[in-house]
């Protein structure tokens, strides 16, 4: 008897896990070329803006325009910056693979003069559509949903959750 797990080879699972690790290391270390290489040429990044409103960035040039300024300052922006993924669920979507994972970001930023000051963390979910490019996998579409931003009055993730569900104020 086969299961959904059997639909995705171990090799593909490991390559996708490796791509997720490369995404984290590139983002956290400030390596813009390596970060952009995680996406297909026409990839889409959906990421909340600093004010919490939705942001949609298309193609590597659009993604670079969004993240290029802040990622280049990563070394002086925080002493510790780590994106951690856990409990990834993988499922086939045609020839692509959909990944849903929990995401936690830890930052040690005691030197900042604005919020967040001192150690901070954010958590949410990471939703990627991975596409095969040669022997490897890259992100064709990524939707980042940060829960803690919305708990502080910014962002849109809470509108996806019904009253009384975890992560809501009601």
C-alpha positions in Angstrom: 0.0 0.0 0.0 1.5 3.4 -1.0 1.1 6.7 0.8 1.5 10.3 -0.1 5.0 10.0 1.4 5.9 7.4 -1.3 5.0 9.9 -4.1 8.1 11.9 -3.4 11.5 10.2 -3.6 14.0 10.4 -0.8 16.4 12.1 -3.1 13.9 14.9 -3.9 13.0 15.2 -0.2 16.7 15.7 0.7 17.3 18.2 -2.1 14.3 20.2 -1.0 15.5 20.1 2.6 18.9 21.3 1.4 17.3 24.1 -0.6 15.4 25.2 2.6 18.7 25.2 4.5 20.5 27.2 1.8 17.6 29.7 1.9 18.1 30.1 5.7 21.9 30.4 5.5 21.8 32.8 2.6 19.2 35.0 4.2 20.8 35.0 7.7 24.4 35.5 6.5 23.5 38.3 4.0 24.5 36.4 0.9 22.1 38.0 -1.7 23.3 36.0 -4.7 22.8 32.7 -2.9 19.4 33.8 -1.6 18.3 34.8 -5.1 19.6 31.4 -6.4 17.0 29.7 -4.1 14.3 31.0 -6.5 13.4 30.2 -10.1 14.1 33.1 -12.5 10.4 34.0 -12.4 9.8 33.1 -8.8 7.4 35.0 -6.6 7.9 36.1 -3.0 4.9 37.0 -0.9 6.2 38.6 2.3 4.7 41.1 4.8 6.1 44.6 4.6 7.5 46.3 7.7 4.1 47.9 8.3 2.4 44.4 8.1 0.7 45.0 4.8 1.1 42.3 2.1 4.0 42.5 -0.3 4.3 40.6 -3.5 7.6 40.6 -5.4 8.0 38.9 -8.8 11.1 37.6 -10.5 14.6 37.6 -9.1 14.8 41.4 -9.9 11.7 42.1 -7.9 12.8 40.0 -5.0 16.2 41.7 -5.0 14.5 45.1 -5.0 12.6 44.1 -1.9 15.3 42.3 0.1 18.5 43.6 -1.4 18.9 46.7 0.8 18.3 44.9 4.1 20.2 41.7 3.3 23.4 43.6 2.4 23.4 45.0 5.9 22.8 41.7 7.6 26.2 41.5 9.2 25.8 44.7 11.1 22.0 44.4 11.5 22.0 41.6 14.1 24.5 39.6 16.0 22.5 36.4 15.7 19.9 35.8 13.0 18.5 32.4 12.4 15.6 31.1 10.4 14.5 27.7 11.6 12.0 25.4 9.8 10.3 22.4 11.3 7.5 19.9 10.7 7.7 20.3 6.9 4.9 18.7 5.0 5.5 17.8 1.3 2.9 17.0 -1.3 2.9 16.6 -5.0 1.2 19.3 -7.1 1.5 18.2 -10.7 5.3 18.2 -11.4 5.9 20.6 -8.5 6.1 19.9 -4.8 4.3 22.0 -2.2 6.0 22.5 1.1 4.3 23.8 4.2 6.5 24.3 7.3 6.5 26.2 10.6 9.1 28.9 10.7 10.8 30.6 13.6 13.2 33.4 13.4 15.5 34.3 16.3 17.4 37.6 16.4 19.7 39.0 19.0 19.5 42.7 18.4 20.3 44.4 21.7 22.2 47.2 19.8 19.1 48.4 18.0 17.5 51.7 19.1 14.0 50.7 18.0 11.6 47.8 18.4 12.5 45.0 18.7 15.2 45.7 21.2 17.1 42.8 22.8 16.5 39.3 21.8 13.5 38.9 19.6 11.7 36.1 17.8 9.1 35.8 15.2 7.1 32.8 14.2 4.7 31.8 11.5 4.4 29.5 8.5 6.4 29.1 5.3 4.5 27.9 2.2 6.6 27.2 -0.9 5.9 25.7 -4.3 9.2 24.0 -5.3 9.9 23.5 -9.0 12.5 21.2 -10.5 15.3 23.0 -12.3 17.7 20.5 -13.8 18.6 18.0 -11.1 17.8 20.5 -8.3 14.7 22.2 -6.8 14.1 26.0 -6.5 11.3 28.1 -5.1 8.7 29.1 -7.7 6.3 30.7 -5.3 6.8 31.5 -1.6 4.2 32.8 0.9 5.6 33.8 4.3 3.0 34.3 7.0 4.2 35.7 10.3 1.9 35.2 13.3 3.7 37.3 15.8 3.6 40.3 13.6 -0.2 40.1 13.6 -0.4 39.5 17.3 1.3 42.9 17.6 -1.2 44.6 15.4 0.6 44.3 12.0 0.3 41.8 9.2 -2.5 39.7 7.8 -2.1 36.2 9.2 -4.7 36.6 11.9 -7.4 37.2 9.3 -6.8 33.6 8.1 -7.7 32.3 11.6 -11.2 32.0 13.1 -12.1 33.4 16.5 -10.7 31.3 19.4 -8.1 29.6 17.2 -4.5 29.6 18.4 -2.7 32.9 17.6 -5.8 35.1 17.8 -6.5 37.8 20.2 -10.2 36.7 20.7 
